């Protein structure tokens, strides 16, 4: 049984205001080819199908069109989709009556009975091999929010109630999976969660996840799981030294700093209930990401402008495929024309500036740090101005700037 693991598509995402539909469309075309060529039996999408709770219409169309085309190509394909934190679980699940008929199982939230009891058995999805026999049982756990978790009346005092609650949900789900597994079938898990020790994308994840808050220990996944297909982190990685517990990562860079990631999907093969091999399939980069000067560095304006002039760009590309460009400038002195200068160098060229980052190279010291004073009144306005200038810039301010400052002070004083 051959399973393809992917996650964090974030359909409908924009990068600094630029829609990603073109890249997503190319990725989905590529994925269809892979499903065909690799004779994939099961596709697991481990959450964050969409970038937002209320996805834009083109994103919805992309998703449903993809499912229809995938099933048209491989009628026996099992598809398992779980909701991530970006998805609306109930919205994702709404078309389930139709999708179930097609062999697409969507788990948006934890199934509960009318009396509110958690029905873990409904999280277990059979996966079939090419002969149509069940080869694995996939335990599919959507992203869990505190409100989804059982009340914790008996937890140890020092236990984090969130982690303890998640552990219990997974334990019950795994038990349901074990009950369903027959000899020769693999126990597979999928979830959308943040595991301890994961490598984060600085720009698109760290600010959302907030350090190690509620990071889950890898031992919530049992050793008898043949494979654990995770979503949430955008960088592909194994978790806690366990090769069979993996994030596939996102298929396209969702932030500029993910430019260096090796975006991939994972092809996993199972025989007699065990994982026999897993391979990372590199997703082609459909739109290049260029960073000047690159590697998160900042360079002086003239150096940056020279580099931009020398950029080799492909004029034959369609507009949707023009590279994304990030420009990072270190400013030693004010340069109010910088944005215009960058725009002038790039005008008419096949590239899209998504970000112009500017870092002042002054001391960074506040007035109080630079010169502790008993009384601010000891300083003349020009002294304060010079010190502020030194916080942001190097050297002395231009005499014309000082003159302009005095003019401004005079205007304010007259007004008062
Ligand atoms: Mn996520």
Boltz pocket constraint, residues with backbone or C-beta under 6 A from the ligand:
constraints:
  - pocket:
      binder: B
      contacts: [[A, 47], [A, 48], [A, 84], [A, 85], [A, 86], [A, 192], [A, 231], [A, 232], [A, 233]]
      max_distance: 6.0
